[in-house]
């Protein structure tokens, strides 16, 4: 029982330590490779995942990375497969 309880406490501590901390504008700009003014402008427009509290902007690195991944362009090979699938579905 004590081993199980200790194991659960360890898991709980790891979860508590894995809570992602927000980053500021300068860290977000560095992560995105853009200027701080670009981060401010896009946050204000609502195009970046962001939070504004007490007049300060906050970001989560994981959300910014997911946002970057969401804008991925398809390769020519992927586009060709999509077109081929659409053509074959309409010709049968």
N, C-alpha and C positions, 0 to 999 in steps of 0.2 A: 504493500500500500504506500509506504513512504517513498519508494522508488517511483511509483506512478505519479504521486503528488509532486515530487521534485521535477519529474519530467514535464508535467503540465505547467509548473511555474516557469521552467526554462522556455517552453514554447510561448507562453504569455509574454515573457520579457523580450523575446526576439521579435514578436509582433509589435510590441510597444516601441521598440527601437527602430523598427522598419517603417515607421510613419514618416512619410515624405514631408520635408520642410519646404515651405515656399521660398522662392528666390526673388530677388529684386530685378529692377530694370537693367542694371549693368550686367548681371549674370545672364539674364534672358538674351540681351544683345550679344554677349559673347557666345552663347550656345547657338544662336541663330546666325551669327556672323554678319550682323548688321549694326548700324549705329543705334545709340540709345533713343535718339529722336524718332527713328523709324519704329522702334518698339512702342514708344509713347503714342505715336499717330495711329498705329494699327490696333493697339489696345483700345484707344478711344473710339475708333471706328467699329470695334467689335469683331475684327477679323482675326485677332489672336485670342486664344483661350486665356483669360485673365480675370483678376478680381481686384476691385478697388475698395479699400477700406480706409477710413479716416484720411482720405486724400492721397493715399499711397497705393501704387500698383503692385500686385503680387502675381506670381506665375508658379506653375509646377512644371519642372523639367519634363516629367513623363507626359504631361498634356501637350507641351510644345513639340516633343518628339513625335507623338501621335499625330499632331496637326501637320507636321512636315511629311510624315508618311502618307497622310490622306491626300496630299497633292501630287503623289507619284504619277508620272506619265507612263502610259503603256509603251512597251517596245514595239518596233515594227512587226516582229514575229507574233506578239500577242494580238495586235490589231489584225494582222492577216488571218489568224485563227478565228477571230470573232467574225470577220467578214465571210470567211469560208463557211462557218457554221450557219450564218444567216442565209447565205445563198443556198446551201444544201437543204435547209429547212423549208425554203419557199419553192424549190424545184421538185420536191417529192410529193 
